[in-house]
Amino acid sequence: MLILTRKLGEKINIGDDITVTLLDIKGAQIKLGIDAPKHIGIHRNEIYEKIREENVMASNISGAELSEAADLL
């Protein structure tokens, strides 16, 4: 893990396409602005984990369930 120290308004570049800007600090919270291409997904970790879990559950569908879904279409 890379750990960086930034002041308000300072930026971090990730590759050529992503810029992270420190926008605000209030107590234990910070606000980050992330500028990235639209094809790159940006999610809070708890949302990313939920998406990942749902994808795993969706991939565990049985052959019978797939056939049933295909019949409905």
ChimeraX commands (.cxc) that place a marker at each C-alpha (Angstrom):
marker #1 position 0.00,0.00,0.00 radius 0.5
marker #1 position 1.27,3.43,-0.94 radius 0.5
marker #1 position 0.56,6.07,1.71 radius 0.5
marker #1 position 0.67,9.72,0.66 radius 0.5
marker #1 position 0.20,12.98,2.54 radius 0.5
marker #1 position -1.76,15.69,0.73 radius 0.5
marker #1 position -3.01,19.16,1.60 radius 0.5
marker #1 position -6.33,20.69,0.53 radius 0.5
marker #1 position -6.49,21.11,-3.22 radius 0.5
marker #1 position -3.51,18.86,-3.90 radius 0.5
marker #1 position -3.88,16.02,-6.36 radius 0.5
marker #1 position -2.72,12.47,-6.93 radius 0.5
marker #1 position -2.47,10.99,-10.41 radius 0.5
marker #1 position -3.06,7.31,-11.06 radius 0.5
marker #1 position -1.71,6.40,-14.46 radius 0.5
marker #1 position -2.47,8.86,-17.24 radius 0.5
marker #1 position -6.26,8.86,-16.85 radius 0.5
marker #1 position -7.18,9.22,-13.18 radius 0.5
marker #1 position -6.75,12.25,-10.90 radius 0.5
marker #1 position -7.76,12.29,-7.23 radius 0.5
marker #1 position -8.11,15.71,-5.56 radius 0.5
marker #1 position -8.40,16.35,-1.82 radius 0.5
marker #1 position -11.40,18.71,-1.69 radius 0.5
marker #1 position -12.26,19.11,1.99 radius 0.5
marker #1 position -11.37,17.96,5.50 radius 0.5
marker #1 position -13.91,18.06,8.36 radius 0.5
marker #1 position -12.89,16.24,11.51 radius 0.5
marker #1 position -12.34,12.57,10.68 radius 0.5
marker #1 position -13.88,12.89,7.20 radius 0.5
marker #1 position -12.30,13.93,3.94 radius 0.5
marker #1 position -13.89,14.64,0.58 radius 0.5
marker #1 position -12.16,13.33,-2.51 radius 0.5
marker #1 position -12.86,14.33,-6.08 radius 0.5
marker #1 position -12.06,11.61,-8.62 radius 0.5
marker #1 position -11.69,12.41,-12.30 radius 0.5
marker #1 position -11.59,9.24,-14.38 radius 0.5
marker #1 position -12.81,7.97,-17.76 radius 0.5
marker #1 position -16.45,6.86,-17.80 radius 0.5
marker #1 position -15.52,3.22,-18.50 radius 0.5
marker #1 position -13.72,2.95,-15.15 radius 0.5
marker #1 position -16.07,2.03,-12.29 radius 0.5
marker #1 position -15.62,4.00,-9.08 radius 0.5
marker #1 position -17.47,2.69,-6.01 radius 0.5
marker #1 position -17.21,2.99,-2.26 radius 0.5
marker #1 position -15.78,-0.25,-0.90 radius 0.5
marker #1 position -19.05,-1.39,0.73 radius 0.5
marker #1 position -20.90,-0.94,-2.58 radius 0.5
marker #1 position -18.14,-2.70,-4.52 radius 0.5
marker #1 position -18.30,-5.68,-2.12 radius 0.5
marker #1 position -22.11,-5.87,-2.50 radius 0.5
marker #1 position -21.78,-5.87,-6.31 radius 0.5
marker #1 position -19.12,-8.58,-6.11 radius 0.5
marker #1 position -21.27,-10.75,-3.82 radius 0.5
marker #1 position -24.27,-10.40,-6.13 radius 0.5
marker #1 position -22.14,-11.35,-9.13 radius 0.5
marker #1 position -20.92,-14.47,-7.32 radius 0.5
marker #1 position -24.49,-15.43,-6.40 radius 0.5
marker #1 position -25.64,-14.87,-9.99 radius 0.5
marker #1 position -22.86,-17.10,-11.29 radius 0.5
marker #1 position -24.02,-19.94,-9.01 radius 0.5
marker #1 position -27.29,-20.49,-10.90 radius 0.5
marker #1 position -27.94,-24.16,-11.69 radius 0.5
marker #1 position -28.48,-25.51,-15.17 radius 0.5
marker #1 position -32.14,-26.19,-14.37 radius 0.5
marker #1 position -32.64,-22.57,-13.28 radius 0.5
marker #1 position -31.00,-21.37,-16.50 radius 0.5
marker #1 position -33.27,-23.58,-18.59 radius 0.5
marker #1 position -36.31,-22.30,-16.71 radius 0.5
marker #1 position -35.26,-18.70,-17.33 radius 0.5
marker #1 position -34.66,-19.43,-21.02 radius 0.5
marker #1 position -38.13,-20.98,-21.31 radius 0.5
marker #1 position -39.65,-17.80,-19.88 radius 0.5
marker #1 position -38.00,-15.77,-22.62 radius 0.5
marker link #1:1,2 radius 0.2
marker link #1:2,3 radius 0.2
marker link #1:3,4 radius 0.2
marker link #1:4,5 radius 0.2
marker link #1:5,6 radius 0.2
marker link #1:6,7 radius 0.2
marker link #1:7,8 radius 0.2
marker link #1:8,9 radius 0.2
marker link #1:9,10 radius 0.2
marker link #1:10,11 radius 0.2
marker link #1:11,12 radius 0.2
marker link #1:12,13 radius 0.2
marker link #1:13,14 radius 0.2
marker link #1:14,15 radius 0.2
marker link #1:15,16 radius 0.2
marker link #1:16,17 radius 0.2
marker link #1:17,18 radius 0.2
marker link #1:18,19 radius 0.2
marker link #1:19,20 radius 0.2
marker link #1:20,21 radius 0.2
marker link #1:21,22 radius 0.2
marker link #1:22,23 radius 0.2
marker link #1:23,24 radius 0.2
marker link #1:24,25 radius 0.2
marker link #1:25,26 radius 0.2
marker link #1:26,27 radius 0.2
marker link #1:27,28 radius 0.2
marker link #1:28,29 radius 0.2
marker link #1:29,30 radius 0.2
marker link #1:30,31 radius 0.2
marker link #1:31,32 radius 0.2
marker link #1:32,33 radius 0.2
marker link #1:33,34 radius 0.2
marker link #1:34,35 radius 0.2
marker link #1:35,36 radius 0.2
marker link #1:36,37 radius 0.2
marker link #1:37,38 radius 0.2
marker link #1:38,39 radius 0.2
marker link #1:39,40 radius 0.2
marker link #1:40,41 radius 0.2
marker link #1:41,42 radius 0.2
marker link #1:42,43 radius 0.2
marker link #1:43,44 radius 0.2
marker link #1:44,45 radius 0.2
marker link #1:45,46 radius 0.2
marker link #1:46,47 radius 0.2
marker link #1:47,48 radius 0.2
marker link #1:48,49 radius 0.2
marker link #1:49,50 radius 0.2
marker link #1:50,51 radius 0.2
marker link #1:51,52 radius 0.2
marker link #1:52,53 radius 0.2
marker link #1:53,54 radius 0.2
marker link #1:54,55 radius 0.2
marker link #1:55,56 radius 0.2
marker link #1:56,57 radius 0.2
marker link #1:57,58 radius 0.2
marker link #1:58,59 radius 0.2
marker link #1:59,60 radius 0.2
marker link #1:60,61 radius 0.2
marker link #1:61,62 radius 0.2
marker link #1:62,63 radius 0.2
marker link #1:63,64 radius 0.2
marker link #1:64,65 radius 0.2
marker link #1:65,66 radius 0.2
marker link #1:66,67 radius 0.2
marker link #1:67,68 radius 0.2
marker link #1:68,69 radius 0.2
marker link #1:69,70 radius 0.2
marker link #1:70,71 radius 0.2
marker link #1:71,72 radius 0.2
marker link #1:72,73 radius 0.2
view
